[in-house]
Amino acid sequence: MAARPLSRMLRRVLRSIVRSCSSGAPVTQPCPGEPSQAAAEELSRRRQFLREHAAPFSAFLTDSFGRQHSYLRISLTEKCNLRCQYCMPEEGVPLTPKADLLTTEEILTLARLFVKEGVTKIRLTGGEPLIRPDVVDIVAQLRRLEGLRTIGVTTNGINLARLLPQLQKAGLSAINISLDTLVPAKFEFIVRRKGFYKVMEGIHKAIELGYSPVKVNCVVMRGLNEDELLDFVILTKGLPLDVRFIEYMPFDGNKWNFKKMVSYKEMLDTIRQQWPELEKLPEEESSTAKAFKIPGSQGQISFITSMSEHFCGTCNRLRITADGNLKVCLFGNSEVSLRDHLRAGASEQELLRIIGAAVGRKKRQHAELFLMFQDPPPANLSISSGDPFHVQGLRPRVSFSSQMATLWKGRGVPQTPPVAQQRLGSGSPQRCYTSHADSDANSKCLSPGSQAPATPSGPPSTSEQLSHVDSEGRAAMVDVGGKPDTERVAVASAVVLLGPVAFKLVQQNQLKKGDALVVAQLAGVQAAKLTSQLIPLCHHVALSHVQVRLELDSTRHAVVIQASCRARGPTGVEMEALTSAAVAALTLYDMCKAVSRDIVLGEIKLISKTGGQRGDFHRA
């Protein structure tokens, strides 16, 4: 261990000697007037001296494949103030008891040990690290560790603007901010919480305080946000951002499948169609990102290709979880508890032996994942059943116009950010939104005349007696306790006649309130789940699936809505489907009423229902 400070001292001396040339020329170039050969020989001798006297990298942090782990990620908490749909369920996850989490002193003890062995970069993660009350103090304590060059944080940005001045003063040197969309309504859908403008304010504050680049992490998911690729790229032209597009990866509970993943090459092709001059930047050693830049831009874009082109061969990362487990691979299942050994009084050497054994067992790559990736399906397939995200048939939007960048550059956080215009192709453009797409023909977007004639099937679906009226003519809820559970599916539709002005604004996504189709889609999904609270005599139904699709009909200046609900139980779901379609239509009215009040809602009807004692129904 004593050799390491000697090695660092030699490096400092070498740098001061080599850089003593006052011309400012690169260190590998001779000073003007000096013999080139002599300078080269001198540099070679100094490098040889350093190689002979430098301490070897810690054996405890070097695995059996020669990878040297100089980068440590420490989770400060399991808690998060968002509920991102690709990350965790809406109700959250079971939390480890506080007594089992690492204390501040235990975090610093482990950090001190790893830095002593050669770790030069520590990134604080979570959960959401900035909700930990002592995060500023932890950064300040880490800053005192000799040899630690970089202290970073990965945050969702909600608390960033408030804490960043203190964090910067404490020693925070790098920031990664997660942001998957530039559309406020879509942000709330993805994270199930408000906070879009707080994240924007955090990014603005990081730029204002001089962080460069400010890294923005965007997980790209087919059918949800891949239409915003160009909008994100636009931001790098005038701002010092490194927008990092991350391939959608599997985690427990996020219902991962290949059809949601947009590959690095597909993203790159989309961006190069708009900017063919995009240039590749040199990759840093052990970098996980493939970096590119539009010539003349302040910032850059990067791709984290965890799925399509893994970077396991140069991985130099280790992770410590909030409860003190060491993970040598993010995708690996094996963990070793450093917390337990710490609390049992293990010495520094004992801890190093435990760490070294775990690092030594690290695999060449997370093989079980890439066996799964050998034969992915074509990228243009629609998302499989059960996907809650899909927005089908969206055309990419051309630019966030440079207005967002101008607002940020002018140190103003937008309160109602302009929405990027939809790219208009030849003919009448079609914008189709769906919360889900099945693989059969019925999952296609609605178009006039495309539906097959509906035909009744099964026994007659009508009755001569009203079901919600008792023998004395009073309203009553039907008792369904004795009915068998069956699979129930219902489809309903509605039409909103917008008129030419409002229709054009919706078509081009230029409403000041935001993206009307996205908001109406979310409203329809939410309404289906709340039907029993809105319709007094409806039973509460645990829906297993809700689908809301919207299509622009340019011939009528209308939006055609179709809502589908599914559940298994003793009662049907046609009221859920009808409520969903109706509330989606009302939401469109609300989004557009400032433009025109000459909007007509109509044609709310049941298209079909299956399951139940009275048989199936299909509208003719």
N, C-alpha and C positions, 0 to 999 in steps of 0.2 A: 504493500500500500504506500510505502514511503517514496517509491519510485515515481508515483504519479505526479506529485507536486514538482519534482525535478523535471519531468517531461514537459509540464506546462511552462515552467520557467525557461527551458531551452527554446520552446516555440516562441515565447515572447521576445527573447534575445534575438533569435533568428529573424523574426519579422522586423525588429528595429534595425538590424544590420542591412537586410535586403532592401528596406524601404528608405534607407538614408539618402538615396539619390534624390536631389532636389528638383529634378526636371518634371516629376509627376508621372513619368513613364511607367507602364506596367512592371511589376516586380521581376518578370522574366526577361525584360529587355535591358541592355546595358545603358549606362549614362552616356550622353553625347561626349565624344572625345576619348572614351575608354575603349581599349581593344575588345572586340566582341568575344573572341576566343577566351580571353582571360576571365571575363565576367562569367561566361558559361561554365568554365572549370571551377571557379570559386563557388558558384551556386551548387554545382554537383557535389563538391566536397561537403558543403554545409548540410545538404539533404542526406548524404550518406552518414554524417555524424548523428543527425537526428534519428535516423532509422536504427542505428546501433545502440543509442542510449534511451530511446523512448520506451516507456512502460507498455507492455502488451495490454490489449483491451481485456477487461475482466473475464476470466474463464467462467465465472458464475452466470454472466449475461450473454454468453456465446453458446449457441445451440450446436447440435451435431452436424449441421449443414454449413457451419461457419458464419451464420448471421449474427451480427453484433447488435444487441438491443440497447440503443441509446435514447429511446423515446418511451416515456411512461405516461399512461393515461390514468388519472385517479378520479373515481366517481365520489363526489362529495355527498350525494344524497340519492335516494331512490324516488323521492317525491318530484312531481312536476305540476305546474299550474296550467298546463294544457292537456288535451286528450286526443292527440293526433290519431287519426283513424288507422294509419299504417303502423302505429307504434303500440297502442294499448287500447283495451276496451273502454267504452264510455264510462263505466263505473270505476275505472282505475284498476290497479293490481294490488294483491295482498302485500302489505308492507312489513318489512322486518322490524321486530321490536327495537326500540331506540337503544336498549342496553346492548344489543348485538351489533350495532353499527360502530364503525371506527370513531374514536374520539379525535379531537383536533390534535392532541399530542401524539396519538398513534399514527395519524396521517403524516405528521411531520417527521416522526421517527423513521418510518418506512421511506419517505422521500429522501431523508438525509442519507440513509443506507444506500439507496439506488444511485444517488448522485455521486456518492463516494466511490462507487464501482464504475462510474463512467456515463451515467445518464446525463444528457445535456439539455433535454427538453422535457417539460412536464406540461400536460394539458389537463385542465380541470373540467370534468364532465358531470353528468347526472344520470337519471332524472334531469332536473334543471338546477345547475350549480349555484345560480345567483339567488335562489331562495334560501340558501343556507345563511344563517345570521352572521357567522364569523368568516365569510368568504374573503372579505378585505384583509382581515388579519392573517388568514392562511397565505394569501398572496404575499403579504409583507414578510412573513416568516420564510417563505420559500426563496424570496429574493436574496436572503442572506447566505444561501448555500453556495459555497465556492465551487465553481465549475458549471453551475446551471446557467445556460445561456438564454433559454427561452421559457417564459411562463405564458401559456395560452389558456383560453377558455372557449368551450363550445356552448352556446346559449340559444334559447329561443327568442331572446331579445326583449321580452316583456318588461323586465326590470333594468335593462341595460342603460338607458339614458340617465336614470336616476343614480346608478352606482358607478358608472364608468369613470367620472373624474377621480373618485376615491381609489378605484382599482388601478388607474394609470399611475397615480402618485405612489401606490403601494408597490408597483413594479410589473403590472400586467403588460406584456409586450406583443401579444397576438390575439386576434378575435375571430371566431367563426360564428356566424349568425344563421340560424335555420329559417328559411323563408321559401315556401313552395308555390306561392301564387302572388300575383300583383293585383288580384281582384278581391276587394274586401269581403263580398258575400261568399266567395269561394273559400277564402281564408277561414271564415267562421264554420263553414261546412267541414273543412278538413280537420281543424283543430278542436271543433266543438266548443269553442270559447270566442269571446271578443278579444281584440288586442292588435288588430292590423296596424293601426296608426302608432301604437306604442313601439312596435317592431321597427316601423319606418323611422320613428324618432331616434331609436337606438342606433340605426345605421347612420343616420345624419350626424348624431353626436360623435360616433367613432371617426367619421371623416373629419369633422370639425376639430377633433383633438389630435389629428395628425396620423392616425393609424393608416398604413398603406403597405399592401392592399388590405382592405377590409374584406374578409372572405364571407361570401354568402352561399350557404349550402342549400341546394334545391334538389329534392328527391323527385325524379321525373316518373310519372305514372300514366300509362296509356289511358286515354279517355277522361283524364282529370285535368292535367296541366301541361301536357306536351304541346298544346297549341300556344303556349306562352313562351316557348324557347326564344323566339326572336325578340320579344319584349324584354326579356332579361338581358339578352346580348346588347340591346340598344343602350342599356344603362351603363355599360362599361366604356362607351365611347367618350363620355364626359366626366366620369367619376372614377376614382381609384379603387375600383371593386375587382375582386376575383370571384366571379360567379362560377360555382363548382356544381356542375350537373352530375348527380349521383344516380347510378343505376339502381332501380328498386330491388331491394334485397330481402331475403327471408328472415323473419324473426318469429318467435313463438307467438301465435295468436293473430298474426296480421293477414292470414288467409292468402299467403303469397302464391302466385302462379306465374308462369312464363308470359302469359298473354298480357299481364300488366306491365311487364318490363319493356322499356324503350332502350335499345342497345346504344352504346357509344357511337357506333358507326352510323346508325340511323339518325341520331341527333346531329352528328357532324355533317352528314349529307344535307339535312334540312337547313342548317346554318350556312353551309357553303353555297347553296343555291342562291341565297340572298347576298352573301359576301364571298365571292370566289377568291378574293385576295387574302383571305384568312391565312395567317402564317403560323407554323408550328414553332413553339419555343423550346429551348433545351430543357431536358428533364434533370432535376436535381437527384443526387444519389438518394436512394431509398424513398423517393417520392411516390405517393399513391396516385398522383394526378398527371394527366396528359394536358399540357397547357397550350393555348392558342391565343392569338391576338389579332385584332383588326388593325392594320397599320394606321398610326396616328391616334389611336385610342389611349386614354389614360389608364384604363384597366385591361383585364384579360378574362378569358373564360377557361375553365378546366373541366375535365371529365374524370370522375372516379369510376373506374371500370371494374368494380368488384366482381361482377358476374361474367361479362363477356371476355375480358382479358385480365385475369387476376394478376396480382403483384406479390404473390406469396414468396417468390424467390428472393426478394430484397426486403422483406418485412423486417422492421427493426423495432416493432411496437410490443409493449407489454401493458397489461391492464390490471388495476386493482379495483375491485368492486366496493360499493359503499359499506358492505359488511366484512371487508378485509380479505376477500378471496383473490388470489393471483390467477389471472387467465392469461395464457400465453398465446391464445388465438381467439378472436371475437366469435368465430363460428364453432369453436371446440366446446365440448361438454366438460372436459376435465378442469377442475379447479383445486387449489390447495389453500387452506385457511392460514394466512399469515397472522390474522388476529388471534386465533387460538394459541399459536406458538408464542406470540408476544405476551399475551396475558398469563401464559404458563411460565414466563420468566426466561425464555430462550435467549442465549447470548447472541451477539452479532455474528459470530462464526457459524453458530447453529442455524440462524436464519439464512445466511448465505448458502449453506449446504442445501437447505430446503428449496430456496429459489433456484439454485443451480440445477438441482435434480428436475424441477418442473420445466425449466428452460430446455434442458437436455432432452426431454421427452417430446418437445414440439415437433409436429409433423412437417413434412416438406410443403404441403399445402392442405387446405381444408377439402380433402378429396371427396368426402361424401356429398358435398355440395356440387362439385363439378362433374361427378358421375351423373347427377341429375340434369346437368346442363348440356350433355353431349348432343342432344337432338331437340333443340327447342322448336316449337311450332312457328309458322310464318308470322311476321310481325303485324300483319294487317288483320289477323283474326279478331273478332269481337270478344269481349271479356266473358268468361264462363259464368255459369249460373252461380248466384250468391254474391256477385261483386256489387258492393254498395256505391261504387264511385262513378261508373261509366257515363261519359257524356259523348254520345255517338255522333259521328258525322261532322264534327266541328272543323271548319277551315281554320288554318293558322292565321292569327292576327298579325298584320304587318309590322306595326311599330307602336311603341308606347308614346309615339310622336316625340319629340325630344322634350315635351313639356315636363314630365316627371323629373328628368335629369336636370332641367333648368330650375325647377322648384327646389330640388335638393341642393344644387350648386349655389343657389341664391340663399341658402340657409333658411328655407321655409319648408316646414313639413306640411304636405297637402292635406286639407281636410276632406275634400271631395276630389280625389285624383282623377284625371281624365282617363277614360277607358280607351284602350287601343282599338283602332278601327279594324273591322273584319276585312280580310283580303277578298276582293270581289273578282270572281272569274268571269268568263264569258257567259252570256245568258243570264238566267235568273238564279242567283245564288241560293243555296239551301242550307239553313242552319237547323240541325236536328239535335235535340237534347234528350238524353235518356239516363235515368238513374241506374239502368241495368240493360243488358242485351242478352237474350237467349240465342241459341245457335240455330233455331228454326226460322222459317220464313216470317213468322209472326213478329219477330223481333225487329224487323226493318222499320225504318221511319215511315210514318203515315204519309200517304200521298193520295190525292183525289182519284178515286176509281181503282185504287190498288187493292182494296179489301175484297175478298171473295164473298159472294152472296151468303148471308147468314141463313142457316137452316135450323129449325128446331130439332132436337133429338131427345130420346127418352120419353117418359110419360108426360102428360100435360103438366105445365108448370104453374097453372093458375088455380085459384080456389074461389068458391062462392062465399067464403066466410073470411072476414078480416081477422088476421092473426093477433093483432094487438088490442082487441076489444073483448071484454068478458061477456058473460051471458046477459048482463044488465046494461050493456052498451057503454061501459066505462073503460077508459084507457088502462091497459095493463101490460106488464112485461111478460113475454112468453116464457114459460118454464121449459128449459131445454135440458133439464137434468137427466131425463131418461133417454135422450137421443144418443145414438152412437157417434163416436168421433170419426169423421171422414175428411179427406182432403178437399178443401174448398178453394176455388179460384173464381175471381170475378174481374171483369174488364168494363170500364166505363169511359165515356169520352165527353168532351166539351169543345166548343168553338168560341173564340173571341174575335169579333170583327173590329179591327183597330182603326180602319181608315188609312188613307195613303201616307199621311204625315207621320203618325205614330208608328205605322208599320215600317217605314223606311228607317226610322231611328232604332227600332228594335233589330231590324235586319242588319244594320251596320254597327250595332252595339254602341250607340252614341247617347243613350239616355243619361242625363246628369245623375240620376239615382243609382245607376250601375247596370249590371247585366240582368235584364228583365227575365230572360229565359232561365238563367241559373237560379235566381231568387224564387221564381214561380215553381220550378222543379222542387226545390227544397221545401217550399210551403206545402206542396202537394203531398210529399212524403210525410211531413210532420202531421198534416191534417188527417191522413189515413190512420195514424197511430192514436189520434185523439178523438176519433169519431164518437165513442161512447160518452165522452164528456160534452159533446156538442148536440147529439141527438138523444133526447131523454130516455127513450125506451130501447135503445140499442144495448146489447150485451157487450162487455169488454172482450175483445178478441186479441189473443197473442199472435200477431202477424209474423209469419216466417219470411215474408218477402213483400216489398213494395217497389213498384216500378212506375216512374212517371216520364213520359216522353212528350216532347213538344216539337212541332214542325211549322215552319212558315209556309203559308199558302199564298203565293204572290197574286194569284188570279182573283182572290177575294180580299186581299190585304188582311189576312186573318192568321191566327195561330190556332192550330189544331192540337188538342191535348188528349192523350190517352193515358189512363191510370189503370194499373193492374195490381191486385192484392191476392195474397195466398196465405192460407192458414190451415191447420188441422184442428178440427174441433166439432162441436155439436150444432153450430150455427154458421150461416153463410157470411160472406164478406162483401156482398154487393153494396151495402151502405158505406163501407170503408172506401171502395173504389169510387163511388159517386161523390162522396165528400172530398176525396183527394182531387178529382177532376174539377169540382166546383171551386174549391179553395185556390187551386192553381190558377183558375180563370179569374177569380176575384183579385188575386195578387197581381196578375198582369194589368188588370184595370187600375189598381192602385199605383203601379209603377208608371203608367202612361197617362193618368188623368190630368197631369199638369200640362200635357201637350194637347189633349183633346178630351172633351167629355162626351163626344159623339161616338162612344164605344158600346158595342152590343155584345152581351153574353148570352149564349144560347146553345141549343142542341145538346144539353146535358142529358145523357141517356146511358142506360145499361146496354152494353154490347153483348156480353155473354156471362154466364155463370155455370159452374160445374160443381157437382157434389150435392148432397142433401137428399131428403126423401122425395121431394117433388121433381127430381130429375134435373137434367141440364137444360139450359136456355141459350140459344144463339139467335140474335136479331136478324131477321131476313132483310 
